Amino acid sequence: MNKAAEPFVRNWRILMPVLAIAAVVAGLALLIHQMSKPVSASNITSVGSSAAVPALPQPIPVSGAYAKFSYPGGMQATTGAQGPMGEEVAVYDYKMPDVVPWHLSVTINHLHEPGLAYDSNYLVRKNHPAQYQPSTITAGSNTFTVMTDTQAGGFAKAAFLLHGDLSADISLTGDDSSGDSTLAKAFQQVLQSWQWQ
């Protein structure tokens, strides 16, 4: 080794561990600084008898020829979804890709006569009262007839709304390990946003 390079190599061997120790100390100082900041209230979840319902992602608006509504962000239109058939004039179909399995279906039907008695999706449920429990939900300015599938594992509701000779069939099914509250909130979000065109 060159005699002129020996002091540089000796200093470098001493300098490397000192720099490594300085980097570790700086990282620890930054970590301690971040941990000493006050906790924001948005990061706190209350613990008690009523569990907090997680916030839904920003709703995504849909504006079609017959109606406007919003569905929870994160849901995606299903590929290969079947178009309108029979009395259907519009079909919207969504799934939540990383939640097993959320499925939202919105169908608008042209009825032969005004009245839910002419909506085949409603009739199937009405004709099986042991399985489907009827109720009503008022959301916004609309009052929906709702059928809850009491035999489904998880959340399974279908809402029906008339507008002249049109009917809207809005169903949401899913199973969430944290319970049905998030699905119920998503269902309410869709119903609350519903507007006929």
C-alpha positions as CSV (number, residue, x, y, z in Angstrom):
1,M,0.0,0.0,0.0
2,N,1.2,3.5,-0.7
3,K,2.5,5.3,2.4
4,A,0.6,8.5,1.3
5,A,-2.7,6.6,1.3
6,E,-2.3,4.9,4.7
7,P,-3.6,7.9,6.8
8,F,-6.7,8.1,4.5
9,V,-7.5,4.4,4.9
10,R,-6.9,4.6,8.6
11,N,-9.2,7.6,8.9
12,W,-11.8,6.0,6.6
13,R,-11.9,2.9,8.9
14,I,-12.6,5.1,11.9
15,L,-15.0,7.4,10.0
16,M,-17.3,4.6,8.7
17,P,-18.5,3.3,12.1
18,V,-18.9,6.8,13.4
19,L,-21.1,7.7,10.4
20,A,-23.2,4.5,10.9
21,I,-23.7,5.3,14.6
22,A,-24.7,8.9,13.7
23,A,-27.3,7.6,11.1
24,V,-28.8,5.2,13.8
25,V,-29.0,8.1,16.3
26,A,-30.6,10.4,13.8
27,G,-33.2,7.8,12.9
28,L,-34.0,7.2,16.6
29,A,-34.3,10.9,17.2
30,L,-36.8,11.2,14.2
31,L,-38.8,8.3,15.5
32,I,-39.0,9.7,19.0
33,H,-40.0,13.1,17.6
34,Q,-42.8,11.5,15.6
35,M,-44.0,9.5,18.5
36,S,-44.1,12.5,20.8
37,K,-46.6,14.4,18.6
38,P,-50.2,14.6,19.9
39,V,-52.6,11.9,18.6
40,S,-55.3,13.3,16.3
41,A,-58.9,12.6,17.2
42,S,-59.5,11.1,13.7
43,N,-57.2,8.1,14.6
44,I,-59.1,7.2,17.8
45,T,-61.8,4.6,17.7
46,S,-64.2,4.6,20.7
47,V,-64.6,1.4,22.6
48,G,-67.9,0.8,24.1
49,S,-71.3,-0.8,23.6
50,S,-71.9,0.7,20.2
51,A,-69.2,-0.2,17.7
52,A,-68.2,2.5,15.3
53,V,-69.2,1.9,11.7
54,P,-66.3,2.3,9.3
55,A,-66.6,5.2,6.9
56,L,-67.4,4.3,3.3
57,P,-65.2,5.5,0.5
58,Q,-66.3,8.5,-1.4
59,P,-69.6,7.6,-3.3
60,I,-69.4,7.3,-7.1
61,P,-72.3,9.0,-8.9
62,V,-74.2,7.3,-11.7
63,S,-76.5,9.3,-14.1
64,G,-78.6,7.2,-16.5
65,A,-81.6,7.7,-18.7
66,Y,-84.0,6.8,-16.0
67,A,-82.4,7.6,-12.6
68,K,-79.4,9.0,-10.8
69,F,-77.8,7.4,-7.7
70,S,-74.5,6.9,-6.0
71,Y,-72.8,3.7,-5.0
72,P,-69.9,3.2,-2.5
73,G,-66.5,3.9,-3.9
74,G,-64.3,0.9,-4.2
75,M,-67.0,-1.1,-5.9
76,Q,-66.4,-1.9,-9.5
77,A,-68.8,-2.6,-12.4
78,T,-68.9,-6.3,-13.0
79,T,-67.4,-7.4,-16.3
80,G,-69.6,-9.4,-18.6
81,A,-72.7,-8.2,-16.8
82,Q,-75.8,-9.0,-18.7
83,G,-77.7,-6.2,-20.3
84,P,-81.4,-5.5,-19.9
85,M,-83.7,-8.4,-20.6
86,G,-87.5,-8.7,-20.7
87,E,-89.1,-5.9,-18.7
88,E,-85.7,-4.5,-17.7
89,V,-84.7,-1.1,-19.3
90,A,-81.5,-0.5,-17.4
91,V,-79.1,-2.8,-15.3
92,Y,-76.2,-1.7,-13.1
93,D,-74.1,-4.4,-11.4
94,Y,-71.2,-3.8,-9.0
95,K,-69.0,-5.9,-6.8
96,M,-66.4,-5.0,-4.1
97,P,-63.2,-6.6,-5.3
98,D,-61.4,-7.0,-2.0
99,V,-64.4,-7.7,0.2
100,V,-65.9,-11.1,0.0
101,P,-68.6,-10.9,-1.3
102,W,-70.4,-7.6,-1.7
103,H,-72.8,-7.4,-4.6
104,L,-74.9,-4.4,-5.6
105,S,-77.5,-4.8,-8.3
106,V,-79.7,-2.0,-9.6
107,T,-82.4,-2.8,-12.2
108,I,-85.0,-0.5,-13.6
109,N,-88.0,-2.2,-15.1
110,H,-90.8,-1.0,-17.4
111,L,-93.9,-2.6,-15.9
112,H,-97.0,-3.6,-17.9
113,E,-99.1,-1.9,-15.3
114,P,-98.1,0.5,-12.5
115,G,-97.7,-1.4,-9.2
116,L,-95.2,-3.7,-7.5
117,A,-97.6,-6.6,-8.2
118,Y,-96.2,-6.4,-11.8
119,D,-92.5,-6.5,-10.7
120,S,-91.4,-10.1,-10.9
121,N,-88.4,-9.6,-8.6
122,Y,-90.7,-8.2,-5.9
123,L,-93.3,-11.0,-6.5
124,V,-90.8,-13.8,-6.0
125,R,-90.0,-12.3,-2.6
126,K,-93.6,-11.5,-1.6
127,N,-94.7,-15.1,-2.5
128,H,-92.1,-16.5,0.0
129,P,-93.0,-14.8,3.3
130,A,-91.2,-17.5,5.3
131,Q,-87.9,-16.3,3.8
132,Y,-88.5,-12.6,3.0
133,Q,-89.5,-10.1,5.7
134,P,-91.1,-6.9,4.3
135,S,-90.5,-3.4,5.7
136,T,-90.2,0.2,4.5
137,I,-87.3,2.6,4.5
138,T,-87.7,6.3,3.9
139,A,-84.6,7.8,2.4
140,G,-84.6,11.4,1.0
141,S,-88.0,12.0,-0.5
142,N,-88.6,8.3,-1.4
143,T,-90.2,5.5,0.6
144,F,-88.9,2.1,-0.5
145,T,-90.5,-1.2,0.1
146,V,-87.7,-3.5,1.4
147,M,-87.5,-7.2,1.5
148,T,-84.9,-8.8,3.8
149,D,-83.8,-12.3,3.2
150,T,-83.9,-13.9,6.7
151,Q,-82.3,-17.1,5.5
152,A,-79.2,-15.6,3.9
153,G,-75.9,-15.8,5.7
154,G,-75.0,-12.1,6.1
155,F,-76.7,-9.0,4.7
156,A,-79.3,-9.5,2.0
157,K,-81.9,-6.7,1.3
158,A,-83.7,-5.6,-1.8
159,A,-85.5,-2.2,-2.1
160,F,-88.3,-1.5,-4.5
161,L,-89.5,1.9,-5.7
162,L,-92.2,2.8,-8.2
163,H,-92.3,5.8,-10.6
164,G,-95.3,5.6,-12.9
165,D,-94.9,2.4,-14.9
166,L,-91.2,2.1,-13.9
167,S,-89.8,0.2,-10.9
168,A,-86.4,0.3,-9.4
169,D,-85.0,-2.9,-7.8
170,I,-82.0,-2.2,-5.7
171,S,-80.4,-5.2,-3.9
172,L,-77.3,-5.5,-1.8
173,T,-75.9,-8.7,-0.5
174,G,-72.7,-9.5,1.4
175,D,-71.1,-11.0,4.3
176,D,-68.7,-8.9,6.4
177,S,-66.7,-10.3,9.3
178,S,-67.3,-7.1,11.3
179,G,-71.1,-7.5,11.0
180,D,-73.8,-6.0,8.8
181,S,-73.4,-2.3,9.9
182,T,-71.1,-1.3,7.0
183,L,-73.3,-3.0,4.5
184,A,-76.4,-1.4,6.0
185,K,-74.7,2.0,5.7
186,A,-73.8,1.3,2.0
187,F,-77.4,0.3,1.3
188,Q,-78.7,3.5,2.9
189,Q,-76.2,5.5,0.9
190,V,-77.6,4.1,-2.4
191,L,-81.2,4.7,-1.3
192,Q,-80.5,8.2,0.0
193,S,-79.0,9.2,-3.3
194,W,-81.8,7.9,-5.5
195,Q,-83.5,10.3,-7.9
196,W,-85.7,9.5,-10.9
197,Q,-84.8,11.4,-14.0
